Amino acid sequence: MLKTITKTALIGAFCALTSTAALAVEVKKEVILGADVATTWKKVGSWCAIANWHPAVAKCQEMKKGDNLFRTLTLGDGAKVFEKFTNRTKSSYSYTILESPLPVTNYAATFSITPEGKKTKLTWSTHFDAKGKTDEEAAGIIAGIFQAGLDAIQKDLGK
């Protein structure tokens, strides 16, 4: 009986873990820019550069607490998004959203560039759980935010 319960418990735990992972929503947007990698990263690669290129972001305030780096994005309507910087390479950075009015939780994203011949491919990707909206609605909101930012960058750096 103990072997059956243990086996059943393990199977149940495995199913719960795999079904939870499958519920995460993923959004990925990419754009090819006319500028080279160095020019692109100089324009968009700093942690608070988002205030210079994303039309929804009115202000970015960076702060450090201990070894951790955070930013608060103030949106045009006054709403605030509080994010934690989690990783950087020479051509990408990753972050999580800790607090926001967005319909997401467990949000982790990466903003990266790669060479595409003499041009640059910019990729913005995330995975999260929807909160207060359906997966499709939350994905649509995040995809719209990503697209607005990428459109603004492409307008500035060309196709």
N, CA, C and O atoms as a DFTB+ gen file, in Angstrom:
636 C
 N C O
     1  1       0.826      -1.197       0.000
     2  2       0.000       0.000       0.000
     3  2       0.867       1.257       0.000
     4  3       0.573       2.218      -0.710
     5  1       1.932       1.247       0.796
     6  2       2.811       2.403       0.856
     7  2       3.453       2.683      -0.497
     8  3       3.566       3.842      -0.896
     9  1       3.875       1.637      -1.211
    10  2       4.460       1.830      -2.537
    11  2       3.441       2.431      -3.491
    12  3       3.796       3.294      -4.295
    13  1       2.182       2.000      -3.426
    14  2       1.133       2.516      -4.305
    15  2       0.870       3.988      -4.002
    16  3       0.755       4.792      -4.927
    17  1       0.774       4.348      -2.749
    18  2       0.527       5.744      -2.375
    19  2       1.702       6.606      -2.816
    20  3       1.502       7.683      -3.379
    21  1       2.904       6.155      -2.570
    22  2       4.082       6.910      -2.955
    23  2       4.143       7.093      -4.465
    24  3       4.424       8.185      -4.959
    25  1       3.878       6.018      -5.186
    26  2       3.892       6.097      -6.644
    27  2       2.792       7.024      -7.126
    28  3       3.027       7.841      -8.016
    29  1       1.611       6.920      -6.568
    30  2       0.488       7.776      -6.952
    31  2       0.800       9.231      -6.619
    32  3       0.521      10.129      -7.414
    33  1       1.381       9.461      -5.438
    34  2       1.731      10.830      -5.046
    35  2       2.771      11.423      -5.995
    36  3       2.676      12.594      -6.364
    37  1       3.741      10.640      -6.383
    38  2       4.765      11.117      -7.315
    39  2       4.170      11.433      -8.678
    40  3       4.496      12.456      -9.279
    41  1       3.318      10.577      -9.155
    42  2       2.669      10.822     -10.452
    43  2       1.814      12.075     -10.374
    44  3       1.822      12.892     -11.295
    45  1       1.076      12.231      -9.283
    46  2       0.247      13.430      -9.110
    47  2       1.078      14.695      -9.049
    48  3       0.727      15.702      -9.664
    49  1       2.174      14.650      -8.315
    50  2       3.057      15.818      -8.214
    51  2       3.663      16.158      -9.571
    52  3       3.730      17.329      -9.946
    53  1       4.105      15.142     -10.307
    54  2       4.664      15.358     -11.641
    55  2       3.629      15.989     -12.561
    56  3       3.940      16.937     -13.283
    57  1       2.411      15.480     -12.545
    58  2       1.346      16.030     -13.398
    59  2       1.042      17.478     -13.021
    60  3       0.821      18.319     -13.892
    61  1       1.030      17.762     -11.724
    62  2       0.766      19.133     -11.283
    63  2       1.871      20.064     -11.754
    64  3       1.589      21.165     -12.226
    65  1       3.113      19.646     -11.634
    66  2       4.228      20.483     -12.068
    67  2       4.219      20.702     -13.566
    68  3       4.414      21.826     -14.027
    69  1       3.996      19.651     -14.332
    70  2       4.023      19.809     -15.787
    71  2       2.823      20.591     -16.272
    72  3       2.944      21.331     -17.248
    73  1       1.685      20.464     -15.647
    74  2       0.527      21.234     -16.108
    75  2       0.682      22.700     -15.721
    76  3       0.238      23.574     -16.466
    77  1       1.298      22.994     -14.585
    78  2       1.530      24.388     -14.200
    79  2       2.481      25.051     -15.180
    80  3       2.240      26.182     -15.603
    81  1       3.545      24.377     -15.545
    82  2       4.504      24.953     -16.489
    83  2       3.841      25.225     -17.824
    84  3       4.163      26.213     -18.484
    85  1       2.929      24.374     -18.229
    86  2       2.253      24.538     -19.509
    87  2       1.301      25.729     -19.484
    88  3       0.928      26.243     -20.539
    89  1       0.907      26.172     -18.299
    90  2      -0.037      27.280     -18.210
    91  2       0.627      28.645     -18.399
    92  3      -0.073      29.633     -18.618
    93  1       1.956      28.726     -18.322
    94  2       2.648      30.001     -18.491
    95  2       2.379      30.554     -19.888
    96  3       2.400      29.824     -20.879
    97  1       2.130      31.841     -19.939
    98  2       1.880      32.535     -21.196
    99  2       3.226      33.035     -21.722
   100  3       4.046      33.539     -20.955
   101  1       3.448      32.898     -23.010
   102  2       4.680      33.382     -23.623
   103  2       4.350      34.389     -24.710
   104  3       3.412      34.204     -25.486
   105  1       5.132      35.453     -24.753
   106  2       5.010      36.473     -25.792
   107  2       6.418      36.767     -26.288
   108  3       7.344      36.946     -25.496
   109  1       6.568      36.814     -27.596
   110  2       7.868      37.130     -28.193
   111  2       7.629      38.014     -29.413
   112  3       6.842      37.675     -30.297
   113  1       8.310      39.137     -29.445
   114  2       8.227      40.056     -30.584
   115  2       9.645      40.336     -31.064
   116  3      10.570      40.487     -30.266
   117  1       9.796      40.402     -32.376
   118  2      11.096      40.683     -32.983
   119  2      10.946      41.729     -34.073
   120  3       9.882      41.876     -34.675
   121  1      12.030      42.452     -34.315
   122  2      12.047      43.440     -35.382
   123  2      13.478      43.504     -35.930
   124  3      14.444      43.351     -35.182
   125  1      13.598      43.729     -37.225
   126  2      14.898      43.944     -37.857
   127  2      15.086      45.451     -38.002
   128  3      14.226      46.155     -38.533
   129  1      16.225      45.924     -37.520
   130  2      16.524      47.352     -37.544
   131  2      17.623      47.645     -38.550
   132  3      18.506      46.816     -38.770
   133  1      17.572      48.807     -39.153
   134  2      18.566      49.197     -40.150
   135  2      19.927      49.516     -39.568
   136  3      20.919      49.535     -40.297
   137  1      19.996      49.764     -38.283
   138  2      21.266      50.122     -37.647
   139  2      22.064      48.879     -37.281
   140  3      21.510      47.789     -37.138
   141  1      23.375      49.058     -37.132
   142  2      24.221      47.943     -36.701
   143  2      24.045      47.691     -35.207
   144  3      23.383      48.462     -34.512
   145  1      24.639      46.611     -34.723
   146  2      24.480      46.193     -33.326
   147  2      24.984      47.256     -32.350
   148  3      24.307      47.568     -31.371
   149  1      26.169      47.813     -32.612
   150  2      26.748      48.801     -31.693
   151  2      25.849      50.035     -31.571
   152  3      25.600      50.518     -30.467
   153  1      25.367      50.539     -32.704
   154  2      24.494      51.716     -32.697
   155  2      23.191      51.400     -31.974
   156  3      22.705      52.199     -31.174
   157  1      22.637      50.240     -32.260
   158  2      21.370      49.848     -31.639
   159  2      21.523      49.735     -30.129
   160  3      20.718      50.291     -29.381
   161  1      22.549      49.020     -29.676
   162  2      22.708      48.805     -28.231
   163  2      22.991      50.110     -27.500
   164  3      22.549      50.296     -26.366
   165  1      23.729      51.019     -28.149
   166  2      23.989      52.323     -27.538
   167  2      22.671      53.071     -27.319
   168  3      22.512      53.777     -26.323
   169  1      21.746      52.915     -28.236
   170  2      20.460      53.616     -28.159
   171  2      19.490      52.964     -27.168
   172  3      18.791      53.672     -26.443
   173  1      19.435      51.642     -27.125
   174  2      18.381      50.960     -26.368
   175  2      18.870      50.072     -25.221
   176  3      18.050      49.566     -24.455
   177  1      20.169      49.872     -25.084
   178  2      20.675      48.840     -24.189
   179  2      20.830      49.185     -22.722
   180  3      20.983      48.282     -21.900
   181  1      20.795      50.462     -22.365
   182  2      20.937      50.758     -20.936
   183  2      19.603      50.488     -20.230
   184  3      18.534      50.546     -20.839
   185  1      19.695      50.196     -18.954
   186  2      18.547      49.750     -18.156
   187  2      17.404      50.757     -18.174
   188  3      16.242      50.352     -18.194
   189  1      17.692      52.041     -18.168
   190  2      16.620      53.043     -18.169
   191  2      16.418      53.721     -19.526
   192  3      15.668      54.693     -19.620
   193  1      17.069      53.229     -20.567
   194  2      16.871      53.799     -21.903
   195  2      15.429      53.673     -22.371
   196  3      15.006      54.417     -23.256
   197  1      14.681      52.765     -21.807
   198  2      13.287      52.558     -22.198
   199  2      12.479      53.855     -22.138
   200  3      11.534      54.024     -22.908
   201  1      12.831      54.762     -21.249
   202  2      12.120      56.043     -21.155
   203  2      12.369      56.912     -22.383
   204  3      11.584      57.814     -22.676
   205  1      13.458      56.643     -23.102
   206  2      13.783      57.417     -24.303
   207  2      13.127      56.874     -25.558
   208  3      12.962      57.608     -26.533
   209  1      12.746      55.590     -25.554
   210  2      12.207      55.029     -26.791
   211  2      10.807      54.441     -26.683
   212  3      10.152      54.284     -27.713
   213  1      10.318      54.112     -25.512
   214  2       8.973      53.528     -25.434
   215  2       7.943      54.627     -25.231
   216  3       8.040      55.392     -24.272
   217  1       6.955      54.719     -26.119
   218  2       5.990      55.810     -26.040
   219  2       5.115      55.805     -24.786
   220  3       4.559      56.847     -24.438
   221  1       4.974      54.681     -24.101
   222  2       4.139      54.622     -22.898
   223  2       4.890      55.021     -21.631
   224  3       4.269      55.281     -20.600
   225  1       6.228      55.073     -21.700
   226  2       7.036      55.333     -20.507
   227  2       7.421      56.813     -20.462
   228  3       8.144      57.309     -21.326
   229  1       6.923      57.505     -19.440
   230  2       7.223      58.920     -19.274
   231  2       8.528      59.138     -18.512
   232  3       9.229      60.125     -18.737
   233  1       8.854      58.195     -17.593
   234  2      10.027      58.384     -16.742
   235  2      10.528      57.020     -16.272
   236  3       9.745      56.099     -16.041
   237  1      11.834      56.914     -16.137
   238  2      12.458      55.714     -15.567
   239  2      13.385      56.149     -14.447
   240  3      14.252      57.001     -14.642
   241  1      13.199      55.567     -13.289
   242  2      14.051      55.871     -12.145
   243  2      14.743      54.585     -11.712
   244  3      14.096      53.591     -11.384
   245  1      16.053      54.627     -11.720
   246  2      16.875      53.473     -11.356
   247  2      17.290      53.574      -9.896
   248  3      17.576      54.665      -9.401
   249  1      17.324      52.432      -9.202
   250  2      17.788      52.428      -7.825
   251  2      18.479      51.108      -7.509
   252  3      18.182      50.072      -8.103
   253  1      19.395      51.171      -6.573
   254  2      20.122      49.979      -6.166
   255  2      19.834      49.734      -4.694
   256  3      19.873      50.656      -3.879
   257  1      19.543      48.466      -4.360
   258  2      19.353      48.058      -2.961
   259  2      20.246      46.846      -2.751
   260  3      19.984      45.766      -3.280
   261  1      21.308      47.041      -1.970
   262  2      22.278      45.963      -1.813
   263  2      22.935      45.692      -3.153
   264  3      23.423      46.612      -3.810
   265  1      22.948      44.437      -3.558
   266  2      23.529      44.070      -4.854
   267  2      22.500      44.073      -5.974
   268  3      22.836      43.776      -7.121
   269  1      21.260      44.401      -5.662
   270  2      20.183      44.331      -6.655
   271  2      19.888      45.688      -7.277
   272  3      19.938      46.722      -6.611
   273  1      19.579      45.662      -8.572
   274  2      19.241      46.863      -9.324
   275  2      17.760      46.815      -9.693
   276  3      17.254      45.784     -10.137
   277  1      17.080      47.927      -9.508
   278  2      15.647      48.024      -9.789
   279  2      15.385      49.259     -10.639
   280  3      16.213      50.166     -10.716
   281  1      14.223      49.276     -11.274
   282  2      13.774      50.493     -11.937
   283  2      12.281      50.636     -11.713
   284  3      11.543      49.655     -11.629
   285  1      11.860      51.886     -11.618
   286  2      10.445      52.200     -11.565
   287  2      10.122      52.960     -12.837
   288  3      10.673      54.029     -13.100
   289  1       9.221      52.392     -13.619
   290  2       8.752      53.050     -14.832
   291  2       7.469      53.794     -14.483
   292  3       6.530      53.204     -13.949
   293  1       7.432      55.070     -14.782
   294  2       6.209      55.835     -14.631
   295  2       5.620      55.985     -16.015
   296  3       6.257      56.525     -16.920
   297  1       4.403      55.506     -16.174
   298  2       3.741      55.542     -17.468
   299  2       3.075      56.889     -17.684
   300  3       2.936      57.670     -16.742
   301  1       2.669      57.165     -18.893
   302  2       2.053      58.439     -19.237
   303  2       0.825      58.765     -18.422
   304  3       0.530      59.936     -18.179
   305  1       0.093      57.725     -17.989
   306  2      -1.116      57.943     -17.187
   307  2      -0.827      58.004     -15.692
   308  3      -1.754      58.092     -14.887
   309  1       0.455      57.957     -15.311
   310  2       0.842      58.022     -13.908
   311  2       1.024      56.668     -13.234
   312  3       1.568      56.599     -12.131
   313  1       0.579      55.587     -13.878
   314  2       0.757      54.251     -13.309
   315  2       2.245      53.927     -13.214
   316  3       3.056      54.451     -13.978
   317  1       2.589      53.063     -12.276
   318  2       3.992      52.714     -12.067
   319  2       4.199      51.207     -12.206
   320  3       3.355      50.400     -11.818
   321  1       5.362      50.859     -12.779
   322  2       5.780      49.470     -12.928
   323  2       7.133      49.352     -12.242
   324  3       8.078      50.055     -12.600
   325  1       7.230      48.462     -11.254
   326  2       8.456      48.272     -10.490
   327  2       9.089      46.965     -10.931
   328  3       8.467      45.906     -10.846
   329  1      10.356      47.044     -11.414
   330  2      11.030      45.892     -12.007
   331  2      12.388      45.654     -11.362
   332  3      13.036      46.575     -10.865
   333  1      12.797      44.389     -11.386
   334  2      14.105      43.994     -10.864
   335  2      14.961      43.476     -12.007
   336  3      14.540      42.605     -12.768
   337  1      16.149      44.010     -12.117
   338  2      17.142      43.584     -13.098
   339  2      17.670      42.223     -12.652
   340  3      18.039      42.057     -11.490
   341  1      17.711      41.243     -13.564
   342  2      18.140      39.903     -13.155
   343  2      19.392      39.394     -13.868
   344  3      20.083      38.523     -13.341
   345  1      19.698      39.922     -15.060
   346  2      20.878      39.425     -15.773
   347  2      21.239      40.365     -16.923
   348  3      20.377      41.039     -17.488
   349  1      22.528      40.396     -17.255
   350  2      22.996      41.176     -18.407
   351  2      24.097      40.415     -19.115
   352  3      24.951      39.783     -18.491
   353  1      24.053      40.494     -20.444
   354  2      25.185      40.084     -21.265
   355  2      25.586      41.330     -22.044
   356  3      25.027      42.404     -21.822
   357  1      26.546      41.199     -22.952
   358  2      26.934      42.397     -23.700
   359  2      25.868      42.822     -24.706
   360  3      25.947      43.920     -25.256
   361  1      24.876      41.974     -24.953
   362  2      23.823      42.348     -25.913
   363  2      22.418      41.963     -25.452
   364  3      21.525      41.771     -26.277
   365  1      22.219      41.852     -24.131
   366  2      20.869      41.560     -23.619
   367  2      20.777      41.939     -22.150
   368  3      21.786      42.077     -21.458
   369  1      19.545      42.103     -21.694
   370  2      19.299      42.175     -20.255
   371  2      17.972      41.494     -19.970
   372  3      17.085      41.429     -20.821
   373  1      17.862      40.990     -18.753
   374  2      16.651      40.308     -18.310
   375  2      16.155      40.966     -17.034
   376  3      16.927      41.558     -16.279
   377  1      14.850      40.851     -16.807
   378  2      14.242      41.492     -15.649
   379  2      12.942      40.793     -15.285
   380  3      12.387      40.024     -16.070
   381  1      12.473      41.077     -14.082
   382  2      11.171      40.597     -13.632
   383  2      10.342      41.802     -13.209
   384  3      10.880      42.825     -12.786
   385  1       9.035      41.666     -13.329
   386  2       8.136      42.697     -12.804
   387  2       7.748      42.271     -11.394
   388  3       7.276      41.155     -11.176
   389  1       7.953      43.169     -10.447
   390  2       7.594      42.902      -9.057
   391  2       6.222      43.470      -8.704
   392  3       5.458      42.853      -7.962
   393  1       5.915      44.659      -9.246
   394  2       4.616      45.295      -9.005
   395  2       4.222      46.076     -10.252
   396  3       5.049      46.754     -10.863
   397  1       2.937      45.970     -10.625
   398  2       2.456      46.743     -11.768
   399  2       0.936      46.623     -11.855
   400  3       0.335      45.749     -11.231
   401  1       0.328      47.505     -12.630
   402  2      -1.111      47.379     -12.878
   403  2      -1.421      46.387     -14.009
   404  3      -2.587      46.159     -14.332
   405  1      -0.394      45.810     -14.598
   406  2      -0.583      44.880     -15.722
   407  2      -1.188      43.565     -15.229
   408  3      -0.981      43.179     -14.078
   409  1      -1.931      42.883     -16.090
   410  2      -2.596      41.638     -15.686
   411  2      -1.665      40.430     -15.735
   412  3      -1.966      39.424     -16.377
   413  1      -0.515      40.547     -15.037
   414  2       0.495      39.490     -15.067
   415  2       1.042      39.234     -13.672
   416  3       1.016      40.110     -12.808
   417  1       1.532      38.031     -13.469
   418  2       2.269      37.656     -12.279
   419  2       3.362      36.683     -12.718
   420  3       3.259      36.081     -13.787
   421  1       4.391      36.526     -11.918
   422  2       5.515      35.646     -12.278
   423  2       6.097      36.015     -13.642
   424  3       6.445      35.143     -14.438
   425  1       6.194      37.305     -13.893
   426  2       6.637      37.847     -15.183
   427  2       8.162      37.936     -15.224
   428  3       8.784      38.544     -14.353
   429  1       8.745      37.330     -16.234
   430  2      10.189      37.424     -16.472
   431  2      10.396      37.672     -17.963
   432  3       9.783      37.009     -18.799
   433  1      11.269      38.633     -18.292
   434  2      11.459      39.005     -19.697
   435  2      12.932      39.207     -20.019
   436  3      13.762      39.435     -19.139
   437  1      13.228      39.115     -21.318
   438  2      14.569      39.389     -21.825
   439  2      14.452      40.289     -23.049
   440  3      13.598      40.092     -23.913
   441  1      15.326      41.273     -23.096
   442  2      15.420      42.240     -24.185
   443  2      16.808      42.051     -24.778
   444  3      17.804      42.261     -24.085
   445  1      16.897      41.655     -26.058
   446  2      18.210      41.309     -26.611
   447  2      18.345      41.716     -28.074
   448  3      17.358      41.912     -28.783
   449  1      19.595      41.836     -28.498
   450  2      19.888      42.114     -29.897
   451  2      20.898      41.092     -30.412
   452  3      21.728      40.579     -29.662
   453  1      20.804      40.813     -31.707
   454  2      21.765      39.951     -32.382
   455  2      22.022      40.522     -33.773
   456  3      21.144      41.158     -34.356
   457  1      23.232      40.297     -34.311
   458  2      23.515      40.780     -35.664
   459  2      22.662      40.037     -36.682
   460  3      22.402      38.842     -36.548
   461  1      22.245      40.753     -37.675
   462  2      21.485      40.195     -38.801
   463  2      22.097      40.797     -40.054
   464  3      21.549      41.730     -40.641
   465  1      23.260      40.245     -40.463
   466  2      24.039      40.871     -41.531
   467  2      24.563      42.206     -41.032
   468  3      25.194      42.267     -39.977
   469  1      24.308      43.281     -41.778
   470  2      24.717      44.621     -41.349
   471  2      23.639      45.284     -40.503
   472  3      23.802      46.413     -40.040
   473  1      22.551      44.577     -40.308
   474  2      21.437      45.099     -39.517
   475  2      21.427      44.428     -38.149
   476  3      22.353      43.699     -37.793
   477  1      20.366      44.684     -37.388
   478  2      20.239      44.132     -36.040
   479  2      18.848      43.551     -35.852
   480  3      17.849      44.160     -36.232
   481  1      18.798      42.359     -35.258
   482  2      17.503      41.797     -34.859
   483  2      17.336      42.066     -33.370
   484  3      18.167      41.664     -32.556
   485  1      16.254      42.747     -33.028
   486  2      15.931      43.028     -31.643
   487  2      14.800      42.091     -31.239
   488  3      13.784      42.008     -31.929
   489  1      14.972      41.386     -30.128
   490  2      13.972      40.438     -29.639
   491  2      13.588      40.818     -28.214
   492  3      14.447      41.067     -27.369
   493  1      12.283      40.857     -27.965
   494  2      11.757      41.116     -26.625
   495  2      10.834      39.951     -26.324
   496  3       9.836      39.753     -27.017
   497  1      11.153      39.188     -25.311
   498  2      10.365      37.993     -25.006
   499  2      10.076      37.907     -23.509
   500  3      10.818      38.436     -22.681
   501  1       8.984      37.228     -23.189
   502  2       8.579      37.082     -21.802
   503  2       7.778      35.809     -21.603
   504  3       7.245      35.232     -22.551
   505  1       7.705      35.392     -20.367
   506  2       6.743      34.373     -19.966
   507  2       6.182      34.817     -18.615
   508  3       6.889      35.411     -17.801
   509  1       4.914      34.524     -18.393
   510  2       4.223      34.990     -17.192
   511  2       2.948      34.187     -17.011
   512  3       2.568      33.394     -17.873
   513  1       2.297      34.401     -15.886
   514  2       0.960      33.867     -15.644
   515  2      -0.005      35.038     -15.707
   516  3       0.290      36.120     -15.199
   517  1      -1.148      34.826     -16.324
   518  2      -2.160      35.877     -16.398
   519  2      -2.780      36.086     -15.014
   520  3      -2.915      35.149     -14.227
   521  1      -3.151      37.331     -14.742
   522  2      -3.770      37.679     -13.459
   523  2      -4.957      38.598     -13.731
   524  3      -4.780      39.738     -14.160
   525  1      -6.164      38.102     -13.481
   526  2      -7.358      38.923     -13.649
   527  2      -7.865      39.024     -15.080
   528  3      -8.871      39.686     -15.332
   529  1      -7.201      38.395     -15.997
   530  2      -7.590      38.349     -17.414
   531  2      -7.340      36.939     -17.912
   532  3      -6.651      36.155     -17.259
   533  1      -7.898      36.616     -19.064
   534  2      -7.591      35.326     -19.669
   535  2      -6.151      35.367     -20.184
   536  3      -5.568      36.439     -20.344
   537  1      -5.597      34.201     -20.436
   538  2      -4.247      34.139     -21.011
   539  2      -4.176      34.943     -22.300
   540  3      -3.214      35.677     -22.527
   541  1      -5.189      34.807     -23.139
   542  2      -5.202      35.495     -24.430
   543  2      -5.266      37.008     -24.253
   544  3      -4.580      37.746     -24.960
   545  1      -6.091      37.474     -23.307
   546  2      -6.191      38.918     -23.068
   547  2      -4.865      39.472     -22.530
   548  3      -4.387      40.508     -22.993
   549  1      -4.284      38.786     -21.563
   550  2      -3.010      39.248     -20.993
   551  2      -1.914      39.235     -22.054
   552  3      -1.120      40.172     -22.144
   553  1      -1.870      38.172     -22.859
   554  2      -0.871      38.096     -23.935
   555  2      -1.061      39.239     -24.922
   556  3      -0.081      39.813     -25.397
   557  1      -2.297      39.574     -25.234
   558  2      -2.578      40.672     -26.159
   559  2      -2.104      42.010     -25.619
   560  3      -1.580      42.837     -26.365
   561  1      -2.288      42.221     -24.332
   562  2      -1.835      43.473     -23.706
   563  2      -0.316      43.570     -23.750
   564  3       0.230      44.602     -24.139
   565  1       0.366      42.507     -23.355
   566  2       1.831      42.519     -23.351
   567  2       2.376      42.621     -24.774
   568  3       3.337      43.351     -25.017
   569  1       1.775      41.899     -25.710
   570  2       2.213      41.977     -27.107
   571  2       2.058      43.403     -27.637
   572  3       2.912      43.881     -28.385
   573  1       0.986      44.079     -27.260
   574  2       0.780      45.463     -27.675
   575  2       1.831      46.401     -27.103
   576  3       2.298      47.310     -27.787
   577  1       2.200      46.179     -25.850
   578  2       3.246      46.984     -25.213
   579  2       4.579      46.758     -25.924
   580  3       5.285      47.712     -26.250
   581  1       4.915      45.504     -26.160
   582  2       6.157      45.186     -26.862
   583  2       6.157      45.817     -28.255
   584  3       7.137      46.447     -28.653
   585  1       5.054      45.647     -28.996
   586  2       5.000      46.138     -30.372
   587  2       5.130      47.654     -30.432
   588  3       5.801      48.182     -31.319
   589  1       4.499      48.356     -29.502
   590  2       4.607      49.825     -29.480
   591  2       6.055      50.255     -29.287
   592  3       6.520      51.193     -29.934
   593  1       6.765      49.570     -28.395
   594  2       8.175      49.885     -28.173
   595  2       9.036      49.576     -29.382
   596  3       9.869      50.389     -29.784
   597  1       8.837      48.403     -29.962
   598  2       9.636      48.015     -31.133
   599  2       9.341      48.912     -32.329
   600  3      10.248      49.255     -33.088
   601  1       8.080      49.292     -32.500
   602  2       7.741      50.223     -33.593
   603  2       8.460      51.557     -33.429
   604  3       8.950      52.125     -34.405
   605  1       8.524      52.057     -32.199
   606  2       9.200      53.331     -31.944
   607  2      10.702      53.222     -32.215
   608  3      11.303      54.129     -32.791
   609  1      11.301      52.108     -31.796
   610  2      12.732      51.901     -32.062
   611  2      12.971      51.807     -33.569
   612  3      13.918      52.395     -34.091
   613  1      12.112      51.069     -34.256
   614  2      12.283      50.897     -35.703
   615  2      12.104      52.231     -36.431
   616  3      12.796      52.500     -37.413
   617  1      11.193      53.051     -35.959
   618  2      11.006      54.371     -36.563
   619  2      12.285      55.201     -36.415
   620  3      12.659      55.942     -37.324
   621  1      12.940      55.073     -35.279
   622  2      14.140      55.840     -34.991
   623  2      15.382      55.262     -35.709
   624  3      16.186      56.013     -36.261
   625  1      15.527      53.934     -35.697
   626  2      16.745      53.304     -36.234
   627  2      16.561      52.726     -37.631
   628  3      17.514      52.194     -38.200
   629  1      15.378      52.814     -38.191
   630  2      15.154      52.372     -39.561
   631  2      14.940      50.881     -39.724
   632  3      15.145      50.084     -38.808
   633  1      14.515      50.540     -40.938
   634  2      14.230      49.141     -41.291
   635  2      15.403      48.525     -41.971
   636  3      15.355      47.352     -42.343
